Amino acid sequence: MDANSCRDRQENEKEVIMAIYGGQVIAMSETDSSGIWKPLECSFSLGPLASSRKKTSNDPMVELHIVCSEKYPDEVPEISFKNWRKISNVKITKLLEQLNTLANSLKGEVMIFELVTHVENFLHESIQHRYESFYEEMILRNKEKQEKELKEKEKCEVRKREVVLQQIQSKQQQVKKALRKRSLSKKSNQENDKQESWDEETGFQDDEKIPQKKNNNNEENEEFTPWNISARPGQTRFDHEFEYIKWIGKGAFGNVLKVRNKLDDGYYAIKKIQLNASNKQLNKKILREVKLLSRLNHENVVRYYNSWIEHSSCEMPQEKDEDDDYDDVIEEESQHNDGDRRYCDLKVTIDIFPRIQDVSQEWSIKEDETSSESSESNWIDFRSTSHSKPETCESESVDGSNSLALKPMFFYLYIQMELCERSTLRIAIDNGLYKEEERVWRLLREIVEGLCHIHQQGIIHRDLKPVNIFIGHEDHVKIGDFGLATSSIFQKSGISRENVLPTVQMDKYKGGSVSNLSLSQQTKDVSHTGQVGTTFYVAPELNSPITRTNYNQKVDIFSLGIIFFEMCHAPFNTSMERYKILTDLRQPSIIFPEEFSFDSNSDQYKLIRWMLSHDVKERPNSQELLQSDFIPPPKLEEAEVKEMVRRTLSNPQSKDYKYLVASCFHQVMQPALDATFNMLSWRSGNFTYCLEFTCQKIKGVFQQHGAISFLPPLLTPANNPVPESAVCLMTRLGGLVCATYDLRTPFSRYLIQNPHVSHLKRYAIDKVFREKPAGIHPKEAYECSFDIVTPTPGNLMPELEILSVIWEILSEFPSLLQRNCVLYLNHSLLISTMLSHSSLDEHKDRDKCEQIFKAKAEARNKSDFETQIRSLPISGSSVGTLLNWMAIEGNLNKVEAELELLTDKESIIKCKPALQQLDQIVQSCQILEFSCPIIIKLGLVTNAQNYSGLLFQLVCDQRSRTKRFDNNVIITGGRYDRLLAELRQISPFVEKKSNQSVCGFTLYLDKLVTLLNGQEKITIIDVLICTLGTIQMTMDRIKLIKELWRSGIRTLFVNTLETLDEIHDFCQDQHIPVIVLLKEAEPTFARVRTIVKDKTMALTKDKYVEKKVSCNDLIDYLLKTVNKNNESVTHMKHDPRNSITTSEKLNINIIPLEKLNPSVKRRYESQISNILSSALLCFSNKVRVEVIAVSLENEALKAFSSCLDLNTGEHDIKSFLKRFSRYKKYVHKILDALKDSRKQHNHLAVILYSLPDNTFKINL
């Protein structure tokens, strides 16, 4: 084991020791100030093991001092004692010897816990009890006397049981013999009546009938068996805890069953082994060996879980090999256990035999019992040394008289172990394993690792062969069959396993089966432990009568050598070929076959010779084999790799960490990735022109309000939680950072780190990044942010200035106002009241609330949102309340009225301050000439956890590919003081309280540019200078271009356009208003062509007016022309109401549900004119605009507008009436008005206006 592994194990053990013995640890080694690691060294103050007895001052105490080396636990630590009291020096010396012995036995494993526990147990046993009074001494002595008498009585009862047991075993033999005679009689005479009495069926003679005594004692009767049996009356432990699935196989000592545990629902294999009740010494050996097997716990060894003994009145037939036959046996045995148990159980009185207990609690087997056994006890072999038949049960009365005969009793050992599917190394070898060299080495290493664990536990397998090595589903090795499932030939014939040699009469061996074997004609399947399969793998020292008693763990290495040869060799074609090759291979000279594919210099050849050495000293043990250069290093599993990476990343100062990070930065770029990384990251030229134009306009608005540009840093620390779509990067030092995800969070971090900043107006126009699939450049999006920082929230002035900035931006783009822009408002107090009314707490149920906000933001429609919210762990009543609350939207009066119907008075009182602020904001927007419809929408909850006051959204219509209008959010914002407060709480080294309040908005520039692209005539170039024909660029002409640039005229020179049509097309695409043509024939003149719009056609078409201008006057002329164009555009954008006042073609037709007063009607007309002022800029004077004001809500208005077709006059309103059937008569009234307007005017644009919500839809 390397130094790093020892160091890690010492550090882990150190943490465990401190956690367990915190108060008892006197001293513990620590890393010094220079950072140099020191091996583990600790001291403990120990006393007797804690128990119910109170500790006294007379208790022995010692100080245990343990010093470990750098190679611990591969080396034994130094152990010493100091400052002991109340204990003799002799006991201290004895204890120290015991600790050293224990440490040597635990070498290679951490052991301090076991050492400390051993000391505490030793001190506990050495306590000499001192009586506190004579009365206590008298009571204890009387108790000891009673216990001694009770033990003597129990010994007497045990002797009586032994006498009865001998009689039982004798009667078992008689009953079994009678039952076999009965079975032969039934087969020979099948016509006998099946309903005859039991005496007639058995065919017993009168002198063979076993008498039966009926016990009429009224006392409770108890069962007795030679061992403590885990069974309920009428039901065994096997039946109670397990469900039988199927029969797997049969071995020398019983059957192997697949079962399901009823408690944990797991599948296990259970071996059922019949025991010989007369051989106590063998039974003790079995129990000791099973206990030894239970210590095996390794991933490459079949796991043994539990063992117990049960009895049955039905013997397991030895000849049944098939699954179906065994099912009959199980059923028959169950019937015997449930029905005949009363007949075969021995009935005795309770005062002679104690109540049965569970054997699973009595596994304390003394090791000194092995002294009376032969050396063969080291072999894990559960064979019966006696081949006598099971004895029948017999009962005698106390006076010695015989009772009636009972049915035979059989005792079985059940061993519960890990279930391995019937896929073995033998199957893999026969399927051509030798072709997969890498797999061969991997399987070999796993076998060696399993053997190392087995040998470390003091176990020798002695029956290692391919059929005993299982291969699991994940192709991992499991070593099994530790002598527990061998061929039944040895139990039947009594042939010694070591001395049997196979005969040469073999015709074919393939696939794990042997045919025509004269030695063992009874053996049908070599997959069971049989001598034919074992002899080829047994070590030579086991066949030698001289060295057989002195063998060691290396006998398994010899078997592994034969196995490894078969793994590297092609499958044998015949049994004779296999016998010949393996026999030569087992010779002391180790003769390899000529067709062996590996030469003498290969690792396979050398390793096989090393493992097959007949000299035991030269043959390696399992540990040497594992550490040799022949065995390849382990292939780490995924979980192990993850654990190694986790440990490396947990220590950024280590060399491994720096190496790991450096390796990440030294990867070779794949050519395909280099070619495709930026493939989708480029923008079109039109988009770039429009983006530049839009940014210039927006910057002008920000600068008018005194804002400064304040860009965020590109990278910020990747603090949790990081959004899933965030772009996470790593620095060369291993630090994790995120590219800009939004413009608000970095600015908030700046504010909390600079608490003195309390007055600031800032704007930022920058990129944000979103993660894309691996191997592609992250998605880039442009955002614009505007924020106002004040010491206090104030009286809504920052919010009003924010809304004023938004309106000025909208006014810069008249085409944007044509898209039915709507401003939605909400308040954080309304959201808090909604959650409280829905039985949700903002703080305790924060995760649920955020999931609700996210679901609302991502839902496409109401049904989608309802589906998502019902999937959350929220009660049905809360879901209904949330859905009803979030469906409320409209003007202030409508919202208040619906809230009064939905909530109680207490909630209304909570909402009053928020509603008052919203009312104040709406009224102030009218003063600011904010002409877009303003709607209070209680369903606006996007990122509501960040806001603490007003929050708003600006939504515009966008025509989708399906020719429908979809809402597109282009601006979000509000007061986000709560975001700053949360960042202060989670950020270290910042002041938790600060006088900073901030509100702002985020404008999604990508969406805005997409809406404007194609609608706005974006002019990046003022003048295009081009030539007709080939001319020479003289110094005067070059000077002319220079003067144009100096005068501030954006000029572009092109000499690649050959015809006038090409020049016009280029200018129209680039929106260039002025063309300067230079000709070779006119060196002192230039022809200036200015674009003039022709408005006589429905679609505008560019026309040009040409004028000949002297080169000396050209600059002045161009300055006047360019300024005139700019002034006309500015006038149109900054005076939007001129179009309305000069337009005489606007007609407002109000169609209410109920009759209106004239004053109310005039107020509606004034309000409609004001709101539609910006939208009317896009209409020519030749087009008549018909405004039809209707009493439809916003949702109904949109649905009705989508059903109209003004071009054909055919309107499909069926879908509308299905949703809004209450407007059936009213809709026909609106359609009649549209029909009348269409008859009077051909060029008609219709605007549907919603009176309740102040929204409108344009229909052309």
HUMO-V290094 format. One line per field, one symbol per residue. ss: DSSP state (~ for helix, > for strand, _ for the rest). phi: phi as a letter, one per 40 degrees, with the letter a starting at -180 (. if undefined). Layout:
# HUMO-V290094
ss = ???
phi = ???
This chain:
# HUMO-V290094
ss = __~~~~~~~~~~~~~~~~~~____>>>>____________>>>>>>______________>>>>>>>__________>>>>>>>>___~~~~~~~~~~~~~~~~~______~~~~~~~~~~~~~~________~~~~~~~~~~~~~~~~~~~~~~~~~~~~~~~~~~~~~~~~~~~~~~~~~~~~~~~_________~~~~~__________________>>________>>__>>~~~~~>>>>>>>>>>__>>>>>>>>_____>>>>>>>>>____~~~~~~~~~~~~~~_______>__>>>>>>>>>__________~~~~~~~~~~~~~~~~~~~~~~___>>_________~~~_____~~~~~~__~~~~>____________>___>_____>_____>_>>>>>>>>>_____>~~~~~~__~~~_~~~~~~~~~~~~~~~~~~~~___>_____~~~>>>_____>>>______>__~~~~~______________>>>__>>>_____________>_~~~~~____~~~~____~~~___~~~~~~~~~~~~~~~______~~~~~~~~~~~_________________~~~~~~~~~__________~~~~~~__________~~~~~~~~~~~~_____~~~~~~~~~~~_____~~~~~~________~~~~~~~~~~~~~~~~~~~~___>>_____>>>__________>>>_____>>>>___~~~~~~~~~~~______>>>>>>>>>>>________>>>>>>>>>>>>______~~~~~~~~~~~~~~~__~~~~____>>>>>>~~~~~~~~~~________~~~~~~~~~~~~~___~~~~~~~~~_____~~~~~~~~~~~__>>_~~~~~~~~~~~__~~~~~~~~~~~~~~~~~~~~~~~_____>>>>>______~~~___>>>>>>>>>>_____>>>>>>>>>>>_~~~~~~~~~~__________>>>>>>>>~~~~~~~~__________>>>>>_______~~~~~~~~~~~~____>>>>_____~~~~~~~~~~~___>>>>>>__>>>>>>>>>>>>>______>>>>>>>>>>___~~~~~~~~~~~~~~~~~~~~~___~~~~~___>>>>>>______~~~~~~~~~~~~~~___~~~~_____>>>>>>>___~~~~~~~~~___________~~~~~~_~~~~~~~~~~~~~~~~~~~~___>>>>>>>____>>>>>_
phi = .cccccccccccccccccccbdccccaacbccccgccbccaabbbbbcccaccccbccccbabcbbbbccccccbcccbabafcagacccccccccccccccccccdgbcbccccccccccccccccccbccacccccccccccccccccccccccccccccccccccccccccccccccccccccccbcccccccccccccgccccccccbbccccccccbcbbcbcbcaccgaccdccbbbcbaccabbcbibbbcbbccccgcbbbbcbbcbbccbcccccccccccccccccaacbbcccbaaabbbacbccccccbcccccdccdccccccccbcdcccccbbccccbcccbccccbbcbcccccccbcccccccbbcccbbccccccbbbcccgccbccbccbbbbcbbcaccbccbbcccccccgcccbcccdcccccccccccdcccccgbbcgbcadccbcbcccgbcbcbfcgcbbcccccccgccccccbccccbbabaggbbbfcccbcccbaccccbccccccbccccccccccccbcbccccccdcccccccccbcdccbcccccccccccccdcfcccccccbccccccccccccccccccccccccccccccccccccccccccccccccccccbccccccccccccccbccccdccccbcbcbccbccccccccccccccccccccccgcbcbccccbbdcccccdcccccbbcccgccbbcdcacccccccccccbcccbbabbbabacbbbcbddgbddcbbcbbbbbbbbcbdgbgcccccdccccccccccbdcccccfcbbbbabcccccccccccgbbcccbcccccccccccccccaccccccccccccbccccccccccccccaiccccccccccccbccccccccddcccccccccccccccfcccdbbcbcccbcfcccbaicbaabbbcbccccgbcbcbcbabaicbccccccccccccgbccbacbbabaabbccdcccccccgccccbcbcbbbabbgcbbcccccccccccccccgccbbbbbbccbcccccccccccfccbbbbbbccbcbbbcbbbcbcbccbcbcbcbbbbacbcccccccccccccccccccccccccbccccccccbbcbbbcbccbcbcdccccccccccccccdcccccccccbcbbbbcbcbcdccccccccccbcccgcbcbccccccbccbcccccccccccccccccbccbbbbcbcccbfbabcbb
